[in-house]
Amino acid sequence: MSQTLCQQALLIFADDKTKVSSFYQCVLGLDVIESTSSYELLSGHGCEIFVHSASVSESSSGGDESKPAPRIDTSLKPIFTVFDLEGIRDVAVHTGGFLLPPEQAWKYRNFLVLDGWDPEGNVVQFRQKLKATLES
């Protein structure tokens, strides 16, 4: 039987490595631990995110520069647990991303869940742990 050491990691290809890296640093509170001209490695809270420069990528803006268009045709959506969904809203928008309105959040398995996307339209899901309630 083999042992596996599991630290969560994600690789994201980006047209604008700096902007996408800044989004994940600010929204998730990650630190840059390695940086080259082709990638940045972000780390913290048990996960690593590699933001790698894409040589060729389709545009995700859809002509509206006010917010990125979500890339809904991908088969993966990373999920990140945060302390406060509303607390990351301004940070997400300030760094070029987007978070759906609060009324579109839903509850699932003791979490409040809400989708958003990064500056290039990569869809991500954020979830906040709901406070436990005492039953009488």
MIDO-116365 format. One record per residue (C-alpha): x, y, z; residue in one letter. Coordinates in nm, 4 decimals. Layout:
// MIDO-116365
east_north_up_code
X_Y_Z_a
...
***
This chain:
// MIDO-116365
east_north_up_code
0.0000_0.0000_0.0000_m
0.1457_0.3359_-0.0999_s
0.1136_0.6555_0.0961_q
0.0057_0.9784_-0.0661_t
0.0814_1.3286_0.0529_l
-0.1979_1.5482_-0.0729_c
-0.1650_1.9233_-0.0901_q
-0.4232_2.0812_-0.3150_q
-0.2854_2.2544_-0.6251_a
-0.4345_2.4185_-0.9302_l
-0.2763_2.5348_-1.2568_l
-0.4435_2.8257_-1.4355_i
-0.3332_2.9448_-1.7787_f
-0.3674_3.3206_-1.8134_a
-0.3334_3.5770_-2.0896_d
-0.2446_3.8354_-1.8225_d
-0.0462_3.6424_-1.5610_k
-0.0004_3.9454_-1.3358_t
-0.3689_4.0382_-1.3221_k
-0.4905_3.6812_-1.2619_v
-0.2212_3.6222_-0.9995_s
-0.3209_3.9421_-0.8192_s
-0.6868_3.8294_-0.8114_f
-0.6067_3.4977_-0.6398_y
-0.3507_3.6571_-0.4050_q
-0.6011_3.9158_-0.2850_c
-0.9218_3.7113_-0.2783_v
-0.7702_3.4035_-0.1151_l
-0.4912_3.5641_0.0870_g
-0.2140_3.3730_-0.0908_l
0.1539_3.4648_-0.1087_d
0.3791_3.4580_-0.4146_v
0.6502_3.2066_-0.3309_i
0.8019_3.1775_-0.6778_e
0.7879_3.4087_-0.9772_s
0.9362_3.3820_-1.3261_t
0.8529_3.5415_-1.6581_s
0.6246_3.2471_-1.7413_s
0.4521_3.1661_-1.4092_y
0.3839_3.2641_-1.0506_e
0.3385_3.0104_-0.7740_l
0.0957_3.1221_-0.5040_l
0.0641_2.9383_-0.1749_s
-0.1264_2.9469_0.1507_g
-0.4027_2.7810_0.3512_h
-0.3125_2.4318_0.2267_g
-0.3242_2.5043_-0.1451_c
-0.0991_2.6144_-0.4261_e
-0.2033_2.7933_-0.7421_i
0.0256_2.8125_-1.0417_f
-0.0672_3.1027_-1.2698_v
0.1055_3.0269_-1.5981_h
0.1289_3.2597_-1.8963_s
-0.0733_3.1263_-2.1891_a
0.0922_3.1574_-2.5270_s
-0.2381_3.1599_-2.7126_v
-0.5808_3.1898_-2.5555_s
-0.9200_3.2965_-2.6747_e
-1.0460_3.6296_-2.5491_s
-1.2847_3.6068_-2.2587_s
-1.4034_3.9650_-2.2455_s
-1.6789_3.9325_-2.5043_g
-1.6391_4.3027_-2.5830_g
-1.7532_4.4264_-2.2393_d
-1.4463_4.5533_-2.0570_e
-1.6434_4.6405_-1.7390_s
-1.6323_4.2785_-1.6235_k
-1.5032_3.9543_-1.7724_p
-1.7427_3.7118_-1.9374_a
-1.7552_3.3750_-1.7590_p
-1.6056_3.0781_-1.9408_r
-1.8913_2.8355_-1.8937_i
-1.7658_2.5815_-2.1463_d
-1.5005_2.4314_-1.9194_t
-1.5349_2.1004_-1.7382_s
-1.3709_2.2128_-1.4121_l
-1.4704_2.4665_-1.1470_k
-1.2446_2.5080_-0.8445_p
-1.4127_2.5646_-0.5088_i
-1.2539_2.7781_-0.2388_f
-1.3700_2.8141_0.1213_t
-1.3553_3.1729_0.2486_v
-1.4454_3.3315_0.5814_f
-1.6898_3.5860_0.4390_d
-1.8471_3.5884_0.0921_l
-1.9417_3.9534_0.1110_e
-1.5981_4.0390_0.2439_g
-1.4331_3.9155_-0.0754_i
-1.6814_4.0819_-0.3141_r
-1.5048_4.4200_-0.3309_d
-1.1648_4.2525_-0.3488_v
-1.2775_4.0329_-0.6388_a
-1.4168_4.3292_-0.8317_v
-1.1189_4.5532_-0.7475_h
-0.8805_4.2914_-0.8911_t
-1.0799_4.2479_-1.2126_g
-1.3024_3.9550_-1.1196_g
-1.6701_3.9239_-1.0394_f
-1.8984_3.7664_-0.7803_l
-2.2674_3.7002_-0.8470_l
-2.5185_3.9018_-0.6411_p
-2.5853_3.7766_-0.2847_p
-2.9420_3.6744_-0.3720_e
-2.8011_3.4115_-0.6098_q
-2.6195_3.2299_-0.3289_a
-2.7491_2.8923_-0.2145_w
-2.6997_2.6648_0.0842_k
-2.5382_2.3257_0.0482_y
-2.3929_2.0969_0.3162_r
-2.3614_2.3664_0.5830_n
-2.2094_2.6187_0.3417_f
-2.3379_2.9339_0.1757_l
-2.2205_2.9013_-0.1852_v
-2.1754_3.1595_-0.4609_l
-2.0132_3.1523_-0.8029_d
-1.7851_3.4149_-0.9466_g
-1.5015_3.4387_-1.1945_w
-1.1488_3.5665_-1.2170_d
-1.0265_3.8494_-1.4453_p
-1.0148_3.6168_-1.7471_e
-1.3552_3.4593_-1.6922_g
-1.2457_3.1338_-1.5292_n
-1.5455_3.0350_-1.3182_v
-1.4725_2.9707_-0.9503_v
-1.7009_2.8905_-0.6628_q
-1.6632_3.0421_-0.3194_f
-1.8267_2.8985_-0.0104_r
-1.8626_3.0238_0.3443_q
-1.9194_2.7908_0.6377_k
-2.2598_2.8541_0.7966_l
-2.2688_2.9095_1.1693_k
-2.3928_2.6123_1.3683_a
-2.7287_2.6571_1.5366_t
-2.8339_2.4870_1.8566_l
-3.1513_2.2835_1.8329_e
-3.3833_2.2731_2.1347_s
***
